């Protein structure tokens, strides 16, 4: 697939935004109130989370995330694919 056609590029961008929204909706439906990530947090994803009343904190050291989980009784997930309310 060549990416030189504008329609192909636009379709990919729209699908990427849909995937991002689906992932944020999983986090929202699970009932999280704070999300810590050791990587970046997309501005659009942060917008969805903030609108749902969820605090998104980016670029937190993994050791700090583990400490936070241990002290609060939270859990550390590697992927949000497995997020559900029974896990949170």
Protein Blocks (a to p, Z undefined) as FASTA:
>chain_A
ZZkbfklmmmmmmmmmmmmmmmmmmmmmnopabdcdfbdcdfklmmmmmmnopacdehia
fklmmmmmmmnopacdfbfklgcfklZZ
